[in-house]
Amino acid sequence: MSQTEQQQLEELCQRLGADAGQARRMAAQMIKRSQQIAVERGIERTEAMRELIELLIKGRNGEV
């Protein structure tokens, strides 16, 4: 069975240290924000999500 985008993002957030509740909220926020960024910048939503995931990982690594 294929995982939903929400589930995949929740797993990523948990691997980066969030508890289940935090991961659920973070995933939902990332989906919503990627949609907003896509509209604002006129880019594909997948590109906006890629940028958010990169930012999340950099933040976790202390690079931001």
BELTA-V741762 format. One record per residue. RES is the residue in three letters. SS is DSSP state (~ for helix, > for strand, _ for the rest). Layout:
res->(RES,RES)
ss->(SS,SS)
This chain:
res->(MET,SER,GLN,THR,GLU,GLN,GLN,GLN,LEU,GLU,GLU,LEU,CYS,GLN,ARG,LEU,GLY,ALA,ASP,ALA,GLY,GLN,ALA,ARG,ARG,MET,ALA,ALA,GLN,MET,ILE,LYS,ARG,SER,GLN,GLN,ILE,ALA,VAL,GLU,ARG,GLY,ILE,GLU,ARG,THR,GLU,ALA,MET,ARG,GLU,LEU,ILE,GLU,LEU,LEU,ILE,LYS,GLY,ARG,ASN,GLY,GLU,VAL)
ss->(_,_,_,_,~,~,~,~,~,~,~,~,~,~,~,_,_,_,_,~,~,~,~,~,~,~,~,~,~,~,~,~,~,~,~,~,~,~,~,~,~,_,_,_,~,~,~,~,~,~,~,~,~,~,~,~,~,~,~,~,_,_,_,_)
